[in-house]
Amino acid sequence: MSQFNHLNDIPDKIMECSKCGKKFSISISDGSMWGGHDSEAIQCPWCGANNGKEYGGDMIMVFTSRLK
């Protein structure tokens, strides 16, 4: 994948789960071209609870990681 495909990537951010209260990091990769729209759920890596959605192009991916 070329660097152009990652121009829309959103920097990592820290979230707190709305169910268990534990913190986790979220990284979003939106390597698609303009035009298509999709969404991806944000799931807590600790308990699996849904913590909203991120919207982006037609190839959005959301990665979560546990924080100690």
Secondary structure as UniProt FT lines:
FT   HELIX           3..6
FT   TURN            7..8
FT   STRAND          10..16
FT   TURN            18..20
FT   STRAND          23..30
FT   TURN            34..35
FT   STRAND          38..43
FT   TURN            45..47
FT   STRAND          50..56
FT   TURN            58..59
FT   STRAND          60..66
//
